[in-house]
């Protein structure tokens, strides 16, 4: 990765379709509610270890890194080597004060230590892109410490939320909080705080 790749990344954020979405009320609403949910339901503490599944453009990871700054570290996992390389380079070039440790690989099969993380987050299309609901939540259960928490945000589709609520006990997890958001008919989503049993 180099500055030319980074410049192209910034320019891609301003392409007509992406820029129109990035400036829309719906996009801001999605970001606001997701960050607000996190701020209301999760506390950073000394030594916290967090993992985010799916980097995408990396803004969520940037936000988490800032929220954990002075407390703990974030590991960011994505299967796409270009995304991982550019994200790590961008955070270094921009001087992020608490950059992620980037793991490039399939979340379900990558080597992450069992019982390592106090917090796991997965937002947006990450679960759809992984494509394996059972394997994904089983892996989350493996890497979470007993009593650790998952923040899961997804778009309201195909009764996924209700199905997940029924399945969580088999992975020794329970729901602490569920909020649904439907201010815009074309962007309905839900956010869950899920706790692994102690």
N, C-alpha and C positions, 0 to 999 in steps of 0.2 A: 504494500500500500504506500501511497505517496500523496503529495498535495494535489496532484492532478485528479486522482480518484476522489479525493475529498471535495474538490471544487465541483466535480460532476454530481456528487451526492447532493450538495447544496442546490445546484441548478435543477436537479430532478424534483426537489421539493417545491419548485416554482413552475413546473410544467402545468399547462392549463387545467387538466383534470385533477391532479393532486392539489394544486394551489386552490382551486375552487372548493374542494372538500376541506382543506386545511383552514380556510377562512370562514367556513359555514358555521351557522349557529349550532347545527347538529354535532359537528366535530367538537366544538368548544363545550357543548353540553355533555358529551360523552367523556371528555377529559376532566371537566369540572366534577362530575358526579363520581367518577372513578377515584380521583385523587381525594375528594372529600370523604368518601367512604373509608379510604385507607386512613386518613387523618383522624377520623372519629373512632375507628375500631381497632387500631393497632398502635402500639407504643414501642419506640426504640428503647433499648436498654444496653448497658455496658456488655460488650462481647457478643452481641447478636450476630448470628450468621443467617443470611437470607439467600434464596435462590429464585431467580426469575426464569420461567420457561418461555422461550420465544422472544428474540430480541426485536425483530422487525426493524423499524427505523431507529430504535433505541431511546426514544424519549421517556418511556416508562422507566427504563433502567437508569437513565440520567436522574430522573426524579427520585427513585428509590435510593440511589447513591447519595444524593443530597440529604434525604431524610435520615439516612443511617450514619452520616458523617459525624465523627466524634464518638460513635457508639460501636459500630461494627462494619462488616464487609458484605458485599453482594457478589454472588456468582451468577453469571448470565449464560444460559444455554441456548444454542441455536444450531440447527443442522446445516445451514448454508455457510460454506467457508468464506464466500465474499462478504456476506453480512457480518460475520464474526470479525474478519480482518479489518473491514472498514470501521466497524463500531469501536474496536480496540484502538485503532489509529486515531479516529476522531476524538475519543475521550482524551487520549494523550496529547494530541495537538491543541485541543481546546483547554487543556489544563484542568480537567475535572478533578475536584479535590478528593474524591473518594471513588476512583474508577473501579469498574467491575473486573473480576477475574473471569475471563471469557473461556467457556468450554464449547468447542465445536464438535457436535455429534448429535445423533438421535437420542432424545431425552430418555426414551424407554430402555435403551441398551447402553448408554454411555456410563462411564465409570465415575460415579459420585459416591462418596462415603455414606454408608448406612447410619441413620440416626445423627446426622451432622447438623441439620438446619433447624433453626427456631421458627423460620418463616419461609413459605414458598408462595410465589404469586404466579398466576397464569391468567392473562387477560386477552380479550379480543378473539382472533381467529386461531390462536395457538393450538387448541384442542382439535379443531377441524383439520389443521395442517398435519398434526401428528397422526390423526386418524384412528387411534386405538384407545378408546375410552377406558376400558378395564385395565389395560397395561399401563396407561398413564397414571391413573389414580393408585394403582398398586405400587408403582415406582415412587410416587409422591409419599405414600405411606411409609415406604422403606427409608427414604432420606430424611423425613421429619423426625425430630426428637419426640419422645413421649410428651404429650401436652403441647406440641408445636402446632402452628396454625397455617392454614392455607387461605389465601384470598383468591377467589376464582370469579372472573367476570366473563360473561359470554352473551351473545345475542340471543334473544328469546325466539327459539325455533324448535320445531319438532318435539315439543314436550321434554327437552333435555333436562331442564331444571327438575321437573317432577320425577323423571326416571333416576336422576342422580341422587335425589333425596332418598329414594328407596334403596339404592345400591350402597350408599356410604357406610352403613354398619358392617358390611362384609370386609371393608378395608379398615375397620376399627376407627372410624371417623364419625363425627356428629356435627350437625349444623348449629352454629351459635347465632347467626344473623343472616337473613335473606332480605334484600331490597330489590324491588323491580322498578324500572324506569320506562315510561311510555309517553313522555311529553310530545315526542314527534312520532307520528304513525310509521314512518319509514325507518326508524332506528329505535327499536324496543330492545332493552337488555336487562340483565339482572346481575347482581353482585352478591357473593356469598362469603361469609367467614365460616370456615370449617376447622374443627379442632380434632387433632389425633388424640385418641385415648391415652391416658397416663399408664 
